[in-house]
Amino acid sequence: MRITDLLKKEGIRIGASPADKSEAIEMLIGLHEKCGSLNDTAVYREGILAREALGTTAIGMEIAIPHAKSEAVKAPALTAMTAPAGVDYGSPDGDPCKLLFMIAATTDGDVHMEVLARMMQLLMDTDFTEKLKNAKSPEEFLALIDAKETEKFPEEAAAAPAPKKEGYRVLAVTACPTGIAHTYMAAEALAKAGEKLGVPIKVETNGSGGAKNVLTAEDIANCDGIIIAADKSVDTARFDGKPVWSTKVADGIHKPEELIGRILNGEAPVFKADKKAEVTASVGNESFGRRLYKHLMNGVSHMLPFVVAGGIFIAIAFLIDAAKGVPMDGNFGSVTPVAAWFKAMGGYAFNFMLPILAGFIAMSIADRPGLLVGVVGGFLASNGATFADPGAVSTIPSGFLGALLAGFLAGWLLKLFEKLCDKLPRALEGLKPVLIYPLAGLGMVAVMMCAVNPIMGVINNALSSGLLWLNEHNLGVVLGCILGAMMSIDMGGPLNKAAYVFGTGMLASATTESYQVMASVMIGGMVPPLAIALSTIFFRNRWTADERKNGVVNIVMGLSFITEGAIPYAAAYPLKVIPSCALGSAVAGGLSWLFNCTLMAPHGGIFVVPTIGKPLLYLLALAAGAVVGMLMLALLKRPIKNED
């Protein structure tokens, strides 16, 4: 076994300056940890210190070779360090050590003895050791050892020429939020680049239909490194100890040769998963903002099918009742048996929307243990449970914003709790994922959301009181603008619900003003999906191919008064989408009041036009609000370069 088979350039430190023997040992152990050689650093450290307690591993000539056999070692490995100033290592000749190697050996066999024997044959050459001490880079250090081994053991080179590496040299994983176009575009681009460069490559696609062409353990073990071109979280724990380069999916489409080059040139950092590979850690070259975006998009991508399918089912229910001439009252959409079935099924899908959003955000942060805390947090946000009213009989939900809060905070809290649990006895490892994490996670998220929901209730009550004051003081146009904006700001959350409850409550008074209130409320909720849809049609360069494709669905949702169709876009670009939609909805709500439009039905969108007073002006107000929202969005959201 050659020294160069065990020693990586990442495991070499040039020009170190440890203060003492203990610090030198920690530096060498740290290099092993960096290379991913260890299962348990603490256990390996115990083995090294136990060996040193038997007697120093310094051999004289300014050289030390600490070593240990341990079950904490994944595979035999070697690290090295030069210390120009020297370190007192208790050498037999009394000289400080300037060249240090550390051997990590598995418990099966005597690899460390074989490596020690070979190293002693090489290190007896003082000219060679001086060259190692004066090496300027890890690459030079490795080259010196390789040349010396070839010189010392020429029969190895003659008898066993370097075999051609079998299997794939480069692996890749591609994934985009919706798992449709970009996932497969990136996979195709990487495959073609590998073929062009003569580099065997295998690409796993994490599409909407699940993972395809999955990387096997053998693939991973034999490859030079892995490219992750993804805009959502993927399973990375399996890549522990391998060089991994993580980037956005657009780079996989537009820069495939550059990404393959990073792996072949050794630029990718060695990935280190959590100790038990329970948690999908983030790759080191990603920024915090990038990781935050991937967590968010993981939730949005899983929520999207519930929004689209559920919304279309509800729209079909309205269409059926409208075609049958059903009265436009509070039961509209569920009177005809077939319509009632479609509305019920669509409603069930919608009920999963917020728990799925929060659940998969938390799962992206804390892996599988995070799913429970996120799903429960999203459900509590959707029903508004509090300490005083755990059954949520008379509370107002936290809605979309509450679900986002639940997903991120619950995920981070559980992640922190998992770190604290690392100090528990190893005998409890099996209980962590099935008992300790779920139990503690449920307690944390329940307390957190029951504390947050009452705050939302106070806000909602204050908003309702303010709306009543505006109505009583004849500030109709202002009230229309405010109601329209409230319907758009959080899209199903507390502001939206407060405005809607106020509007439906006013219907009981059966006055012209009350019908104007309801008209402003509904038009405000119709604008966001329509503004999004128009933007994806007329400002295509602001959106990705997947976003443009799903934008068309929002035409149906907007006309059906299903504001939630805009949620995936608001979740992905909140500071751009929410202000734009709120402005458009405010314009539509104000114009509706100015035109004296009225509405007697609490729901239905375009399908209840017969119940609208001055319907043509109402449609004009709707169009004006959607166009204003679209234009504002075009100003706030810059064009995407290369659909990045």
ABEGO torsion letter per residue (X at the ends): XBAAAABBAAABBBGBBBABAAAAAAAAAAAAAAAGABABAAAAAAAAAAAAAAEBABAEGGBBBBBBBBAABABBBBBBBBBAAEBBAGBAAGBBBABBBBBBBBABEBAAAAAAAAAAAAAABAAAAAAAAABABAAAAAAAAAAAAAAABAAAAAABBBBBBBEBABBBBBBBAAGBAAAAAAAAAAAAAAAAAGBBBBBBBBBAAEBBGBBBAAAAAABAEBBBBBABBBBAAAABGBBBBBBBAAAAAAAAAAAAAAAAAGABBBBBBBAAGABBBBBAABBAAAAAAAAAAAAAAAAAAAAAAAAAAAAAAAAAAAAAGBBBBAABGAABAAAAAAAAAAAAAAAAAAAAAAAAAAAAAAEAAAAAAAAAAAAAAAAGBBAABAAGAABBBAEAAAAAAAAAAAAAAAAAAAAAAAABBAAAAAAAAAAAAAAAAAAAAAAAAAAAAAAAAAAAAAAAAAAAAAAAAGBAAAAAAAAAAAAAAAGGBAAAAAAAAAAAAAAAAGBAAAAAAAAAAAAAAAAAAAAAAAAAAABAAABBAAAAAAAAAAAAAAAAGBAAAAAAAAAABAAAAAAAAAAAAAAAAAAAAAAGBBBABABGEAAAAAABBGAAAAAAAAAAAAAAAAAAAAAABBBBBGGX
